[in-house]
């Protein structure tokens, strides 16, 4: 699964955490435009990278 910001198209994101203010966003935001990521930003039907597929296979067998 890949992530792509629907606002600016960036692939980069950063995780956020709650600060002192409980209304602050908690999750992930786009590293470029700072938009909170939503389900619309996930690309679940993208093919899995072959290296990742190999690593997952090694984890299951080892």
C-alpha positions in Angstrom: 0.0 0.0 0.0 1.3 3.5 -0.8 0.4 6.9 0.4 0.0 10.0 -1.8 -1.4 13.3 -0.6 -4.6 14.1 -2.5 -3.9 17.8 -2.0 -0.4 18.3 -3.3 0.6 14.8 -4.6 3.5 14.3 -2.1 4.6 10.8 -1.1 6.2 12.0 2.1 4.4 12.1 5.5 5.3 12.5 9.1 3.6 11.1 12.3 2.1 13.6 14.8 1.2 13.2 18.4 -1.1 14.9 20.8 0.5 17.8 22.6 -1.0 19.7 25.5 -4.0 20.8 23.4 -6.4 17.8 23.0 -7.7 19.2 19.7 -4.3 18.9 18.0 -4.2 16.3 15.2 -2.9 12.8 16.1 -1.9 10.5 13.3 0.0 11.5 10.2 0.3 14.7 8.1 1.7 15.4 4.6 5.3 16.5 5.0 4.9 19.0 2.1 1.6 20.8 2.8 0.8 19.6 6.4 -2.6 18.3 5.5 -3.8 15.5 7.8 -3.8 12.2 5.9 -7.2 10.4 5.4 -8.3 7.2 3.9 -8.5 9.0 0.5 -4.7 9.4 0.6 -4.1 5.6 0.8 -3.6 3.7 -2.5 -4.4 0.1 -1.5 -4.4 -1.3 -5.0 -0.8 -0.4 -5.9 1.4 -3.4 -6.5 3.7 -4.4 -3.6 7.4 -3.6 -4.1 9.3 -6.9 -4.9 11.8 -6.4 -2.2 9.1 -5.9 0.4 7.3 -9.0 -0.8 10.6 -11.0 -0.4 11.1 -9.6 3.1 7.6 -10.6 4.1 8.1 -14.0 2.7 11.3 -14.4 4.7 9.5 -13.4 7.9 6.8 -16.0 7.3 9.3 -18.8 6.7 12.0 -17.9 9.1 
